[in-house]
Amino acid sequence: MEINKIYHGNNIEVMQGFPDKSVDCIVTDPPYGINGEGFVWEEKSYKRIDAKWDKREPDYIWIEECIRLLKDGGAIYITGTHHNIFNVKNYLDSRGMNFNNFIVWHKPNGMPIKYAKQLGIFAFSCEYILYYSKGKPLNFQYNSLKAQNNGKQQRDFIILNTCEDLKSGHPSQKPLKLMRKFIIASSKEGDIILDPFAGSGTTCVACKQLNRKYIGIEKEEEYIIMAERRLKQSILSNMFTAEPKFI
C-alpha cells in the first residue's frame, strides 16, 4: 500500500489489496445516484450532473471494504443527498458502526429548481454528511475544532457556498474548506486518510495542506489528471484559510 498516491482503478479491487486496519480516517464523496435527474437552467448557468460515474451503486461492498480498512476508533465521513444518504446510513447501522452526527451542509448559492412551483416542492439547498466511527471515536480533535470556531463548540450545521475554490473541471467538486473541516476533526498530522472516490482530488489536496498522508482511488483517468495538477501546485489560493461557519 503506497501513501500519498492516487490509484487508478476500481476502488473495491484496489482496497481489497490493502491490509486490515491500515487507515486512520476516511473522507469521501461517493456518487449520489442522481442519474441525470434535475433541471437544466442554461440562462442562469446551472446545469444538472449527468455523468456515467453518477449512477446508483448496485451494492455497498465499497463501504464494507472501508470498514475493514479503518482502524478501531477511526472516523468515516460520507457525503450525500436524499438520493443516497439514508440507504448509506441504514447500511452503516446494519454493520454495527457507531453513529456520531448527521451534519447538514447549507449552500446559500445552491441550484434553484426551475419548476418548483409546478412540482410543489421546496428548492434544495443542502447536502448531508454522515459521521460514523468504528466503535467509539478515539481521535476526535475537539479542541482544534473549538479553536477554529472562536472558542465555541462546533455544531452540526455548516454554511458554505458550493465551491469557493479554483474550479478543477469536476462537475461535483467539493469545497476544500468542507473536507479540511472533517480531516481536522478526526485526525492528527501524519495520519493516513483514505478517499475511495477521489474525483479531482479535493480530499487529497486538503490532506497535503494539513500535513496528513493520503490515499485516493479514482477510476476516471481525466479526474486523476486534474487531481495531480492540483496537488503539484505550490500555492493553492488563500481561499481556504477561513474555515466554514458552524452554527
C-alpha positions in Angstrom: 0.0 0.0 0.0 1.6 3.3 -1.1 0.7 6.5 0.6 0.4 10.0 -0.9 -0.8 8.4 -4.1 -4.0 8.4 -6.2 -4.6 4.9 -7.5 -6.3 4.5 -10.9 -8.8 1.7 -10.9 -11.9 0.2 -9.4 -12.0 1.2 -5.7 -13.2 -2.2 -4.4 -10.5 -4.0 -6.2 -7.8 -1.6 -5.1 -9.0 -1.6 -1.5 -9.0 -5.4 -1.4 -5.2 -5.2 -1.8 -4.8 -3.2 1.4 -4.3 -4.7 4.8 -6.9 -4.6 7.6 -7.0 -1.6 9.9 -4.5 0.4 7.8 -6.1 3.9 7.6 -6.9 6.4 10.4 -9.8 8.2 8.8 -12.0 8.1 5.6 -13.4 11.2 4.0 -15.3 10.6 0.7 -17.9 11.9 -1.7 -19.4 8.9 -3.5 -21.9 9.0 -6.4 -25.3 10.1 -5.3 -27.2 8.1 -7.8 -28.9 11.2 -9.3 -28.8 9.6 -12.8 -29.2 12.9 -14.6 -32.3 13.9 -12.7 -32.9 17.6 -12.0 -33.2 20.5 -14.3 -31.0 22.4 -16.7 -31.3 26.2 -16.4 -28.9 27.5 -19.1 -29.7 31.1 -18.7 -28.7 31.0 -15.0 -25.6 28.9 -15.7 -26.9 26.0 -13.6 -26.6 22.5 -15.1 -27.6 19.1 -13.8 -25.0 16.4 -13.3 -25.4 13.7 -15.9 -22.2 11.6 -15.9 -21.7 7.9 -16.2 -20.0 7.7 -12.8 -23.0 9.2 -11.0 -25.2 6.1 -11.1 -26.8 4.2 -8.3 -24.4 1.7 -6.6 -25.5 -1.9 -7.1 -24.4 -2.7 -3.5 -22.2 -1.3 -0.7 -19.2 -3.5 -1.0 -17.1 -0.4 -1.1 -18.4 0.5 2.4 -17.6 -3.0 3.6 -14.0 -2.5 2.5 -13.8 0.9 4.1 -14.9 -0.6 7.4 -12.3 -3.4 7.1 -9.5 -0.8 6.4 -10.5 1.6 9.1 -8.6 1.4 12.4 -10.6 0.8 15.6 -11.9 4.2 16.8 -11.3 5.7 13.3 -13.9 8.0 11.7 -15.6 7.9 8.3 -17.4 10.9 6.7 -19.6 10.2 3.7 -21.4 13.0 1.8 -24.8 12.6 0.1 -28.2 13.9 -0.7 -31.7 12.4 -0.3 -30.9 10.2 -3.3 -28.5 8.0 -1.3 -27.8 9.2 2.2 -30.5 7.2 4.0 -29.5 4.0 2.3 -25.9 4.6 3.3 -27.0 5.2 6.9 -29.1 2.1 7.0 -26.1 0.0 5.8 -23.7 1.6 8.3 -26.2 0.9 11.1 -26.6 -2.7 10.0 -22.8 -3.2 10.1 -22.6 -2.0 13.8 -20.8 1.2 13.0 -21.1 3.9 15.7 -23.3 6.9 14.6 -22.0 10.2 15.8 -23.5 13.0 13.7 -25.8 13.8 10.8 -24.2 17.0 9.5 -26.1 19.4 7.3 -24.2 21.5 4.7 -26.3 24.5 3.7 -25.3 26.0 0.3 -26.5 29.7 0.0 -25.7 29.6 -3.7 -27.4 26.2 -4.3 -29.0 25.5 -7.6 -32.6 26.8 -7.9 -35.5 24.5 -9.0 -36.8 25.8 -12.3 -40.3 24.2 -11.9 -40.5 24.2 -8.1 -44.0 25.9 -8.2 -45.4 23.4 -10.7 -43.9 20.5 -8.8 -45.0 21.8 -5.4 -41.6 21.4 -3.8 -39.0 23.5 -1.9 -35.8 24.3 -3.6 -33.0 22.1 -2.4 -30.2 23.9 -0.6 -28.5 21.3 1.5 -26.3 18.2 1.3 -25.6 15.9 4.2 -22.6 14.2 5.7 -22.8 11.1 7.8 -20.1 11.0 10.5 -19.6 7.4 11.9 -16.7 5.7 13.7 -15.6 2.1 14.1 -16.6 1.9 17.8 -16.3 5.0 20.0 -14.4 7.8 18.2 -10.8 7.8 19.6 -9.3 10.6 17.6 -11.8 13.5 17.8 -10.0 16.8 17.9 -12.4 18.7 20.0 -10.0 21.5 21.0 -8.8 22.1 17.4 -12.4 22.5 16.2 -13.3 24.8 19.1 -10.2 26.9 18.5 -11.3 27.4 14.8 -14.8 28.5 15.9 -13.9 31.5 18.1 -13.7 29.4 21.2 -17.2 27.9 20.7 -18.3 24.3 20.3 -18.7 23.2 16.7 -22.2 22.4 15.8 -23.6 20.2 13.0 -24.8 22.9 10.6 -22.3 24.2 8.0 -22.9 27.3 5.9 -20.7 27.3 2.8 -21.1 28.0 -0.9 -20.9 25.1 -3.3 -17.3 25.8 -4.3 -15.2 28.8 -3.3 -12.0 27.2 -4.6 -10.4 27.3 -8.0 -12.6 25.0 -10.1 -10.9 21.9 -11.4 -13.4 20.9 -14.0 -15.1 18.1 -12.0 -18.9 18.7 -12.0 -19.4 17.9 -8.3 -16.1 19.3 -6.8 -16.5 19.8 -3.1 -15.0 22.8 -1.3 -11.6 22.4 0.3 -13.0 24.1 3.4 -15.5 21.3 3.8 -13.1 18.4 3.5 -10.5 20.2 5.6 -13.0 20.5 8.4 -13.6 16.8 8.6 -9.9 15.9 8.3 -9.1 18.3 11.1 -11.9 16.9 13.2 -10.8 13.3 13.2 -7.1 13.0 12.5 -3.7 14.2 13.6 -0.7 15.3 11.5 0.9 12.2 9.9 -2.3 10.1 9.9 -3.4 8.3 6.8 -6.7 9.5 5.2 -8.4 7.4 2.5 -10.8 8.7 -0.2 -12.1 5.8 -2.3 -13.9 8.3 -4.7 -11.1 10.8 -5.1 -12.6 12.7 -8.1 -10.5 15.8 -8.7 -8.6 15.2 -5.5 -10.1 17.7 -3.0 -9.6 15.3 -0.1 -6.0 14.6 -1.1 -5.2 18.3 -1.5 -6.7 19.1 1.9 -4.5 16.3 3.4 -1.4 17.9 1.7 -2.3 21.3 3.2 -2.8 19.8 6.7 0.3 17.5 6.8 -1.7 14.3 6.6 -0.9 11.3 4.4 -3.5 10.4 1.8 -4.6 7.5 -0.4 -7.0 8.3 -3.2 -8.7 5.9 -5.6 -10.3 7.1 -8.8 -11.5 5.1 -11.9 -11.7 8.1 -14.3 -8.3 9.0 -15.7 -9.3 12.5 -16.6 -10.1 13.3 -12.9 -6.7 11.8 -11.8 -5.0 14.3 -14.1 -7.0 17.1 -12.6 -6.1 15.9 -9.1 -2.4 15.5 -9.8 -2.3 19.0 -11.3 -3.9 20.4 -8.1 -1.5 18.5 -5.9 1.5 19.9 -7.7 0.5 23.5 -7.2 2.8 25.0 -4.6 0.3 27.8 -3.7 -3.4 26.7 -3.9 -5.1 30.1 -3.1 -5.8 31.7 0.1 -9.5 31.0 -0.2 -9.2 28.0 2.1 -7.8 29.9 5.1 -11.2 30.8 6.6 -12.9 27.7 7.9 -16.6 27.1 7.3 -19.1 28.6 9.7 -20.8 26.2 12.1 -23.8 27.5 14.0 
